[in-house]
Amino acid sequence: MAATEITIEPGRHDIVITRVFDAPKERVFRAFTDPELFKRWNGPSGYDTVLDRWEAESGGTWRYVSRGEQGEFGFRGVFHDVVPNERIVQTFEFEGMPGHVCLETATFEEVDGRTRYTGVSVFQSVEDRDGMAASGMESGVNDGFDKLDELLREQ
């Protein structure tokens, strides 16, 4: 399995996540935007992703519920900029803490037939960012990306 790098520097408002996937960027991008593929890999092990809305285009909205061992958790946002195979800019909000919205930019870069994903999440405050970091986000990202690796091998 590939290693995910999660950078959380003290005093900053952002979290930077990078990972290299062993697949062309078109396939990785599709896994981030195709609703049937997204729900197969998103989130931590032991949870299912149920999509309520998924309009992966500039100006589209999204909402999903993550259902698992510890209950149901809703998330929502707006796709602000979707550039096929290059970039996704969206907002992200956990419905359990309304008003704490972050702006996420995902880029997809081809490197020798593989894809380097870089995700930058910018929070409204250092406290919001630290709260996300303390929420178990790191294990959820790693679990989801490990599932994404498996999905990409199947295609």
Summary of the structure (lengths in Angstrom):
residues: 155
radius of gyration: 14.6
end to end distance: 16.8
largest distance: 41.2
contacts: 452
relative contact order: 0.23
helix: 28%
strand: 44%
